[in-house]
Every structure is written in C-alpha cells, then in structure tokens.
Amino acid sequence: MSFSEILDNLVKDAFLPMDSFISEHKIPCASLGVVTREGKQAFHFSGYAQLIPEKERLTRHHWFDLASLTKVMATTPALLKLVDNGFIDLDSPLTEAIPDLRQYEVNTAYERGLTFRDCLTHNTELPAVEPLYTYGDDPNRLRHFILQNPWKRVSVPVYSDINFILIGIAIERLTGLPLRALALPPGLAYGASPDLAVATENCVFRHHVLKGEVHDENAWALGGAAGHAGLFGTIEGVLHFAYSLLTGEGASDKAIRAMRQRSANPKRSIGWECKSDNWAGGQACSGQTIGHTGFTGTGLWIDFQRGIAWTLLTNRVHPTRFSGVPMQSIRKQVSDRIIEGWDKVYL
C-alpha cells in the first residue's frame, strides 16, 4: 500500500465520527484534511454546503467561513511580519501604533498600558465579546467607538475578540492599508463568492442565509474584515497554510518560535492555543502541538513534533447556531483518531 493510500485511509477513518453527525442531520457538512511536513496531503468530505433555501452538495472547492481562525491564519502572521521588519516590538504598547487609543483618558485608561503581546496571548482584562454591531455598521465610526469606549474589565483574563480587533486596527495603522488589502496565501480570502461558499446561519439580524458573507456580526459591521474574524478558505488553502508553518516557509524562524512557545498565559502562545488538558485538539498529539478553533465549526491543529497538521471544517451554525452540536467533543474524537492512526503507521 502506498503512502498516499495509507494517508487516505487514515483520514477516512478519522472522519467516521463526522459521518454519524451528518447522517443524523446534526451538522450539514464537514471536510477533514491532513498534511505532512513532506507535503503529502489527504482529505475527505461529506454532506451539504447548504440546506436552505435549497440543498447544495459540498465539494472540495467550497470556501468555508473560518471565523476565529482569522486570528491565527491572518492577523497573527501579519503582526509578526511587522515585528520581523522592525515596525514594532511584541512588548511595545498598542499606543505606538494607535496613539489615539482612549485619548481622552491618557493618564488613567487601562487600555493604554496594553502591549501587543498581552492582546495576542489573551492576557488582558478586556471582555470576551461585545455586540458591537448593535452600535452601528459604519466601519470607520465603529473602529473609533472601539478605541474610545471604556470597556468593563474582567477579573480574570479571558479569550477576547476585543484583543484581536485592536490588533487588527493596529495592523491597519502600521501598514496604512485596510486588512482586505493585505496579501494572503492561496486559498484564503476575506469573503467568498456566494456560488462557491458554504452557507452559515439564517441570520436573524440580517434576515437572510449567509453565504460568502462573514458570519460574525461584529466583523460584518466592521466592513467584513477584522482582526478576529472575516477570513474564508478552502480545505486546500487551510492545508497549504499549515504546511507553510510545518516547513518554515510561511514565516520567519523567530515568528514560528513565538507561535510555538507558551506564554505567561500557559494555555496560549502568540496567537495560538497550546495543548492542555481540555483543549479541542485531543490528548494523543504531542506537547509541541498548537491549534485554534472557529465559532462556525472550524479548527486547525499543527503537531510540530510529528510533522503533521490537520483541519476540520464544518458549517455547524447552518441554518442556526442553536443546534446544540457538541463541537468540542467532536474535535477531540477526530483529532485523537488522526494521531492514533498516524502512530500505528510510524511507531
């Protein structure tokens, strides 16, 4: 049996938990892919890219709303490239890029002391998420509302979209370009053609099924591209990105070390989540594994020790986010099956 056949069988076996959820109509569709450091890849997909208003079968060419994978696949690499080029330091305050941050409370505002590292590792006292879209949908005005609003501080640091929205604004200030104008690897983009996109929610706010339009309401109100969400990708685009990190071709050695090294927040590195007791990447992977998930039902994990990465992309929010699908458990099952199958071949 060839290596390609072995990899194909591994992916099909790991996909089995997804088959039951799709056949039971709990998740419309899923696409699972694996890539190795040597560039070998395999993927398996099933289900419907759209159920309403009419059914549409999923293909390998469909684009998924990657949701919070934006944080690690677009925002973090863009910021680390600016660090590499000497524009800022990770321990510099955000005010080096955004001098008008809380500009009316210069001597008292908590936000003015935040560093890029603080936000990238979610080691702040900013809230997890706020319904920014309810304050308006003028992207420019909303950005300035975010910068001047006195956010209620939390007592214990939490995973926060606000952290990455601020990083996104900083990147725009440092580059002089909107996020949409920044270069992305092939198979990744902000937004997608409705003809090629996987449907997400039948949105009660926008009153239609979202298809190629960012699911996250705050990212939508900010113009469709923000530091925390807005990125779309094909299964092959996500695998290509993961491969570029496995090989070191997609970022500098310094940047990859920052993404792999645990921070003061031990469950997090720069941008990414590190393996921990209850994370979505399962327990079979090595301690040298990083990963991230997205609200729409997406996830990406990279095991640098084994030289393998895998992504699970679903549209679990279609037609509603209130389906009760246990995505955390599903991700763990799939991830563990991938690593256990890999180890049977190579150990």
N, C-alpha and C positions, 0 to 999 in steps of 0.2 A: 504494500500500500504506500502510495506517495505521501510526501509531507502535506501537500495541498489537500489530499483526501482525508488525512488524519485531522487537519485543522477544520475542514468542512464538517466532519462528524462530531468534533468537539463542540462546535457552535450549535449544531442541530440538537445535540443532547442537552446543552445548557439552555436552549430555548424552550424545552419541554414545559417548565412551569408557566411560560407565557401562553403556550397553546391552550391550556385549560382555561385561563382567564379570557382569552379571545373567544373560544368556543362557547363559553358561558355568558358572553356579551357583557363582560365587566370592563374590558378595555377594547376599544375598536381595533387597534393595530399595534404592532411592535416591530422594531428592526434591531437586530443584535449583530454586532461586528467585533472582530478581533484582529489585531495587527501585531506583528513581531518586530523586533529590532532589525531583523534581516529584510524586512519589507514584505513578508508574506502576510496575506490577509484573507479573511473569510467572513461571510455574513449570511444571515438568514432572516427572512421577514415574512409576515403573515397579517391578514386582516384587512380592514378598510381604512383608507386615508380619510374618508368622510362617510357619515351615516345619514345625516340630514343636511339640506333638504332632499338629497338623493345620494345613493351609495356610490362609492368610488374605491376601487381596489388599490391597495398600497403597492408601489413599485420601488425599486432601488433608486430611482431618480427623484423621488419626492423629497421636498425640503421640510424639515421639522423646525418648529419654534423651539429654540434651545433654552429659552428662559434664562435662568441664572448661570448656565454655562457661559453666558456672555462675560461674567466676572473673570473667569479664568482663561477663556479662549480669545478674548479681545481686549478687555480692559487691563488685566494684569500684564500681558505681554507688551502692550503699548506703553504702559507706565515704566516697566523695567527697561525698555529700549531707551526711554528718555533718561533713565538713570545711567545706563551704559554710555550715553552720549554726553553726560556731564551737565544736563539741564537742571537736575535736582538730585538730592540725596534722599534715601529712604527715611532718614531721621530728620529731614527738614520739615518745618511746619507747612501745612497746606497754604498758609498765607504767602509763602514765596511765590506760589502760582496764582492764588486768589487773595490779593491784598484787601479786597472789599468784603471778605467773609466776616459777618457780624460787625460791620464797620461802625455801627452806632454804639457799640459796647466794647471798644477796643481793650479796655483795662479789666473787664470783668467776664467777658464771654468765654465759656468753656471751649467752644469750638476753635478759637484762635490758637489754642495750645496743641491741637491735634497734629500728629505727624502723618506722613504718607504710610509709614509702617503700621501705625495704630489702625488706620482705616483698612488697610489691606489684610490685616490679621484679625479684624473684628474685635480689637482690644480697646473699645471706646465705651462711652456711656450714652451713646445715641440710641434711639428707639429702633426696634426691628423693622417696622414698616409703618407708613402713614398713608392715608388716602389722599395723596397729593392731587390726584385728578379731579377731586371734588372742589378744589380751589380755583380751577380754571384749566384751559387747554391751550393757552398761548405759551409756546415753549420758552420764549425769552423771559416773559414775565414770571413764569413758574420757576425757572432757574434762579432768578433773583429772590423770589419768595423763599426758596430752599436755603439760600445763603444768609438771609436776614432773619428767618424765623427762629425764635428761642425754643429749640427742641427740648421737650421734657426729658430729663436724664434718668436712665435706669440705674438701679443699684448694683447690678452685676452685668458685665459685658455680655451682649447677645449678638447673634448673627444679624447684621443690619444692612438692609438695602440702602439706607441713607449714607453709610460709609462709602459705598461704591458709586452712588450718584455724585457725591462730592469728588471722588477720584476722577470720574468721567468729566466733570466740569473743569477740573484742574488740567486734564489732558487737552481739552479744547483750548484752554487759555495758553498752555505752553506751546502748542503746535500752531495756534492761530487758525485751526480748522475744526469744523464740526466732526463728530465721531463718524458720521456716514462717509466722510471723505478720506478716512484713514485706510491704508491698504490692508487687505485681509487675504489669507491663504485661499487657494482654490476650493470651491465647495462651501464657502462661508460668505454670508452677506447680511446686511441689515434689511430685513424684509425679503419677500419672495413673491414670485408671480402666483396669483390665485390658482392658475391652471396646474401648477406643479407643487403646491403647498399642501401639507397635511392640515386638516381642519382642527381647530381647537374648540373654544367654547361658543355656545349660543349665548352671546353676551347680553346680560340684562341691562347694561349701561349703554352699549352701542346699538342694541336692538337688531343684531344680525349674527349669523355664524361667522366666526373669524377664520379667515383662510388667506395666509400670506401677510396678514396684519398682526402686529405684535399682540400677544395675549395680555401681557402685563399692562394694567390700566395706567400706571404711572409712567412707564416707558412710552406708551402711546401719547399721553398728554405732553410729554417732553419732546415729541416730534418723531417717535418711532425708534430712536436710538439713544440709549442712556448707558451709564456705566454699569448698571446692574442687570439690564435685560435689553432685548431687541435683536439679538443675533439669531439667524436661521442657518441651517446647514443640512447637507445630505449625509447619509451614512458614510459615504466615501470621504466627504470633506472632513468629518469629525475624525475618522481614522487617519487621514493624512496629517491632521494637526497633531494627533497623539504620536504618530511615527516620527514627526519632526522633533519632538521632545525626547523620545527614546534614543534617537541618533545624535542629538545635539545640534541638528541642522536648523532648528526653528528658533533658537535663542542662544545667547552667549553662555559660556560656562558659568559665569557669575550669576546670570539670571536663573539658570536651571538649578544651581545650588540654592538660591533663595526660595525657589518654588518647592524644593525638596526638604529643606531644613525646618524643623519645628521651631516655633517662635515662643515668645513669652506666654502666648495662649497655646498650651501644649497640644491641642487638637488641631492646630492650624499652622500652616506655613504662610509664605507670602501668596495670598490669593486662595490657595488650595486648602482642602481638609486633609489631615493626616490620618492614617489608620488608628482607630481607637476601639474601645470595647463594643460600642453600639452604633458603629457607622454603617453606611449603606453599602460599602464595598466588601462586606463579609469578613470572615476571620481566617480564611485559608490563604489569603495573599500575604506577602512579606511585609515587614515593618518599613520597607522602602517603597511603599505604595502611597500615592496621593490620588485624590478624586474630588468630584463635585457633582451635585445634582441640580435639577431644574424643576420648577413647580409644575410645568406642563407634563412631566413624566419622563424627563431625560436624565442621563447620567454618563459620566466618563471617569474611568479609573486607569492609572498607569503604574504598573509594578516594575520599577527600575531594576530590581534585583533579578527578576526572571526575564526581563526584556520583553514584556508583553503588555498590551493595553487592550481594553475592551470598552465598548459603549452600548448602552441600552437606550433606545429612543422609542417613546410611546406618545400617544395623544390621550392620556388618561383623563383629561379635562373635557373631552368631547363626548356628548354635547353639553355636559355640565361638570363643574369641579366638585360637586357634592355627591359623588358616586360612592364614596367610602372605600375605594380601592386601596389595599394595604401596600403602597408602593415600596415602603422601606423594607418590608419582609420580602417582597418580590425581588428587589435589587440584591438583597443578601443571598437569596437562593441561587439566582443566576450567577452572581459573582463567584460564589463558592464552587458551583459546578464547573465553571470555566477553569479555575485554578486546580481543582482536584483532577479534572481531565487532563490538564497540561502536565501535572506532576506524574500521572500514570505513564505518560509517554517518556518523560525526560528524567525521572528519578529512578 
